[in-house]
Amino acid sequence: MFSDHVILEFKQSAVINTQPAGATICRGKTHTMTVSASGGTGTLSYQWQQSPTGNVGSYNDISGASTTSLYHTGDDNPWFDMVPLCNHAKWFTL
């Protein structure tokens, strides 16, 4: 017995042109990080993520943080990541 055939179409990924700059700030102080990206297939958008440890799999989306800049107040989650999205897709699984 075999499954149905599936066709996968791989599109060009977006590229980060300007990496966000980190900083050392005191708790409660602010820092703005900015990124630029280009390319990819479809509409390019952004999603900032934050992690308490920086370990793979520990990052969570920051609600409402979907522009090229992140204005952040120092807290207990010091690790950040920005994911460029094409057509609002990060990844997929079958």
C-alpha positions in Angstrom: 0.0 0.0 0.0 1.3 3.5 -0.9 0.3 7.0 0.1 -1.0 9.5 -2.4 1.7 11.5 -4.3 2.6 14.9 -3.0 4.3 17.7 -4.8 6.5 20.1 -2.8 7.5 23.5 -4.3 10.5 25.1 -2.6 10.6 28.9 -2.8 13.4 31.3 -2.2 14.0 32.2 1.4 14.2 35.8 2.7 17.6 37.1 3.5 18.5 39.3 6.5 20.6 42.2 5.2 21.1 44.2 8.4 21.4 42.2 11.7 19.9 43.8 14.9 22.5 45.1 17.3 22.4 43.9 20.9 23.3 46.0 23.9 23.9 45.8 27.6 21.1 47.6 29.4 19.9 47.8 33.0 16.6 46.2 34.0 13.8 48.7 33.2 15.8 50.6 30.6 15.0 50.5 26.9 16.8 49.5 23.7 15.6 49.5 20.1 16.7 46.7 17.7 16.2 47.1 14.0 16.6 44.7 11.2 16.2 44.7 7.4 15.4 41.8 5.2 14.7 41.3 1.5 14.0 38.6 -1.1 11.9 35.5 -0.6 8.7 34.7 -2.4 5.5 36.5 -1.7 4.8 39.1 1.0 7.7 39.7 3.4 6.7 40.2 7.1 8.5 40.0 10.4 8.1 38.3 13.8 10.3 39.0 16.8 10.8 36.2 19.4 12.2 36.2 22.9 13.8 33.5 25.1 14.9 33.2 28.7 17.8 30.9 27.8 18.7 31.3 24.1 18.4 27.5 23.6 17.0 26.2 20.3 13.3 25.6 20.8 13.0 28.0 23.7 12.0 31.1 21.6 8.4 32.3 21.7 6.7 34.9 19.5 6.4 38.4 21.1 2.7 39.4 20.7 2.4 42.4 18.4 6.1 42.5 17.6 5.8 42.3 13.8 7.7 45.3 12.4 11.3 45.8 11.4 12.0 47.4 14.9 11.6 46.1 18.4 11.5 48.6 21.3 12.2 46.6 24.4 12.5 47.2 28.1 15.1 45.1 29.9 13.7 42.1 31.8 14.5 38.5 32.6 14.3 37.3 29.0 17.5 38.6 27.4 17.6 36.5 24.2 16.0 37.8 21.0 15.5 36.6 17.4 13.7 38.0 14.4 12.2 35.7 11.9 11.5 37.0 8.4 8.4 35.4 7.0 7.3 35.0 3.4 3.5 34.8 3.0 3.4 34.6 6.9 5.0 31.1 6.8 7.9 30.1 9.0 8.1 26.4 8.2 5.8 23.5 7.4 5.5 19.9 8.3 3.9 17.0 6.5 
